[in-house]
Amino acid sequence: QVQLVESGGGLVQAGGSLRLSCTASGKISSINSMGMGWYRQAPGKQRELVAGFTSGGSTNYADSVKGRFTILRTNTKNTVYLQMNSLKPEDTAVYYCRGTVVGGIDYWGQGTQVTVSS
C-alpha cells in the first residue's frame, strides 16, 4: 500500500501563488520509481491532468498551466510539489496527487482545495 498526503491549498487572489505538496509513504523505495502527477477537478467538470512526472523522469503539463505551474520533486523526502504562479480564477478546483507504481496500480491523495478569487 502507498499513502499520498497533500497539503498547501487555500484561498489566494488572482495573480498570486501557492505551492502544493504531496508526500508518499508506505511500500515504496523512492518516488523515482513511480509516475507522479497532479490532477484537478472543478465543480461540474471531469478530473484533468495538470502536471506530471513519468517514471522515466520526464514532465508534462496541461496547456492551460504551461509557463505558470512547475512540478518539482525531492526524492529524499518522497515529496512532489506543484508550484503555481500567476493563478487565475479558472484554476479553482480540488487538486489531487496521483502515484502510479510498477504494475500500473494507481494511488490517490485525499485532495486539497485551491480557490482563486478575482
Phi, psi and chi 1 to 4 in degrees:
 res  aa     phi    psi   chi1   chi2   chi3   chi4
   1 GLN       -  145.8  -78.3  -78.8   49.7      -
   2 VAL  -125.1  136.2  175.0      -      -      -
   3 GLN  -112.8  137.2  -67.0   79.3   43.1      -
   4 LEU  -121.9  126.5  -58.8  174.4      -      -
   5 VAL  -123.2  120.5  177.8      -      -      -
   6 GLU   -97.8  155.7  -58.2  116.0  -28.3      -
   7 SER  -156.3  167.2   61.6      -      -      -
   8 GLY   107.5   -3.2      -      -      -      -
   9 GLY   -71.9  174.4      -      -      -      -
  10 GLY   162.6 -166.1      -      -      -      -
  11 LEU  -105.8  131.1  173.0   64.2      -      -
  12 VAL  -143.7  152.1   64.4      -      -      -
  13 GLN   -79.1  154.9  -71.8 -171.1  -31.2      -
  14 ALA   -54.7  137.6      -      -      -      -
  15 GLY    92.8  -11.4      -      -      -      -
  16 GLY   -82.9 -174.5      -      -      -      -
  17 SER  -132.3  152.0  -61.7      -      -      -
  18 LEU  -144.0  153.9  -76.9  173.8      -      -
  19 ARG  -125.8  121.9 -172.6  175.5   76.7  163.7
  20 LEU   -95.7  147.2  -54.0 -178.3      -      -
  21 SER  -124.1  146.5  -59.9      -      -      -
  22 CYS  -137.2  115.9  171.3      -      -      -
  23 THR  -109.0  128.7  -60.5      -      -      -
  24 ALA   -99.2  141.3      -      -      -      -
  25 SER  -145.3  168.9   61.7      -      -      -
  26 GLY   107.7 -144.0      -      -      -      -
  27 LYS   -83.3   67.2  -65.1 -175.1   68.0  175.5
  28 ILE  -135.3  150.1   57.1  170.9      -      -
  29 SER   -90.1  -39.2   55.8      -      -      -
  30 SER  -166.5  149.2  166.6      -      -      -
  31 ILE   -68.3  -11.3   57.3  172.4      -      -
  32 ASN   -60.0  -28.3  -91.2  -13.2      -      -
  33 SER   -87.5    0.5   64.7      -      -      -
  34 MET  -117.1  150.4  -61.0  173.5   61.9      -
  35 GLY   -82.3  130.7      -      -      -      -
  36 MET  -127.5  140.3  -62.1  -70.0  -64.1      -
  37 GLY  -155.4  162.3      -      -      -      -
  38 TRP  -110.5  134.0  -74.4   97.6      -      -
  39 TYR  -123.9  163.4  -70.2   70.1      -      -
  40 ARG  -143.0  155.3   66.1 -174.6 -179.9 -171.5
  41 GLN  -140.2  116.8 -171.8  166.5   17.9      -
  42 ALA   -91.7  157.4      -      -      -      -
  43 PRO   -55.0  129.7  -26.3   34.9      -      -
  44 GLY    77.2    5.2      -      -      -      -
  45 LYS  -121.7  163.0  -65.6 -171.0  176.4 -179.0
  46 GLN   -78.1  154.4  -71.8 -170.3  -31.5      -
  47 ARG   -67.5  136.9 -167.4  172.0  -63.6 -171.4
  48 GLU  -132.6  151.5   62.5  174.9   -3.3      -
  49 LEU   -71.2  133.2  173.3   67.9      -      -
  50 VAL  -100.6  -52.7  177.2      -      -      -
  51 ALA  -159.6  150.5      -      -      -      -
  52 GLY  -157.3  157.8      -      -      -      -
  53 PHE  -107.1  135.2  -79.4  108.8      -      -
  54 THR   -81.6  167.5   67.8      -      -      -
  55 SER   -63.3  -20.8   57.1      -      -      -
  56 GLY   -82.8   -7.5      -      -      -      -
  57 GLY   100.4   -5.7      -      -      -      -
  58 SER   -78.2  160.1   60.5      -      -      -
  59 THR  -117.5  154.9   58.0      -      -      -
  60 ASN  -144.6  152.9   53.3  -14.9      -      -
  61 TYR  -135.2  148.9  -66.5   90.5      -      -
  62 ALA   -66.4  145.3      -      -      -      -
  63 ASP   -57.6  -34.1  -73.0  -16.6      -      -
  64 SER   -69.3  -14.5   59.0      -      -      -
  65 VAL  -118.1   -3.5  -53.4      -      -      -
  66 LYS   -58.4  134.0  -76.6  179.7 -178.7  176.5
  67 GLY    85.8  -11.1      -      -      -      -
  68 ARG  -115.6  -35.9  -60.0 -172.2  -61.4  121.4
  69 PHE  -109.8  148.2  -69.5   11.0      -      -
  70 THR  -136.2  130.5  -56.4      -      -      -
  71 ILE   -97.2  133.3 -171.4  168.7      -      -
  72 LEU  -134.1  161.5  -53.0  160.5      -      -
  73 ARG  -146.8  149.2   63.8 -175.1  176.6 -172.2
  74 THR  -119.2  102.6  -57.1      -      -      -
  75 ASN   -64.4  -33.7  -63.8  -31.1      -      -
  76 THR   -66.0  -24.4   55.5      -      -      -
  77 LYS  -105.6    3.2  -64.6 -177.8  179.5  179.8
  78 ASN    49.5   43.9  -79.5  -18.7      -      -
  79 THR  -126.2  136.9  -61.6      -      -      -
  80 VAL  -114.6  138.5  174.9      -      -      -
  81 TYR  -117.3  154.0  -56.7   94.8      -      -
  82 LEU  -126.3  106.1 -175.2   66.5      -      -
  83 GLN   -86.2  119.4  178.8   64.3   44.5      -
  84 MET  -116.1  115.7  -54.5 -174.1  -66.9      -
  85 ASN  -115.4  163.0  -60.9  -32.9      -      -
  86 SER    50.1   49.2  -58.1      -      -      -
  87 LEU   -65.6  146.2  -77.7  159.7      -      -
  88 LYS  -121.4  156.0  -55.7  175.5 -179.6  179.8
  89 PRO   -54.8  -32.3  -29.7   36.7      -      -
  90 GLU   -72.6   -5.4   50.2  -96.4   43.4      -
  91 ASP   -83.4   -6.0  -65.8  -41.8      -      -
  92 THR   -61.6  125.7  -64.9      -      -      -
  93 ALA  -178.2  171.5      -      -      -      -
  94 VAL   -89.7  128.4  178.2      -      -      -
  95 TYR  -103.6  131.6  -77.0   70.6      -      -
  96 TYR  -120.4  143.8  -63.1   90.5      -      -
  97 CYS   -97.6  137.8  178.0      -      -      -
  98 ARG  -127.2  135.2  174.1 -172.6  179.5 -174.5
  99 GLY  -125.0  136.0      -      -      -      -
 100 THR  -120.3  120.9  -55.8      -      -      -
 101 VAL   -93.7  169.0  -60.4      -      -      -
 102 VAL   -56.9  132.0  173.3      -      -      -
 103 GLY   104.6  -11.4      -      -      -      -
 104 GLY    87.8   12.3      -      -      -      -
 105 ILE   -80.9  131.5  -60.1  173.2      -      -
 106 ASP   -99.9  143.4  -71.8  -29.3      -      -
 107 TYR  -127.6  146.0  -65.6   90.9      -      -
 108 TRP  -126.5  146.9  -68.6   87.4      -      -
 109 GLY   -80.5  179.8      -      -      -      -
 110 GLN   -82.7  -14.7   80.0  -76.4   -0.9      -
 111 GLY    95.7  149.8      -      -      -      -
 112 THR  -137.9  134.1 -174.6      -      -      -
 113 GLN   -81.1  131.9  177.0   69.9   46.8      -
 114 VAL  -119.7  123.9  170.9      -      -      -
 115 THR  -124.5  124.1  -56.9      -      -      -
 116 VAL  -113.5  118.4 -175.8      -      -      -
 117 SER   -92.7  148.9   62.8      -      -      -
 118 SER   -89.5      -   56.7      -      -      -
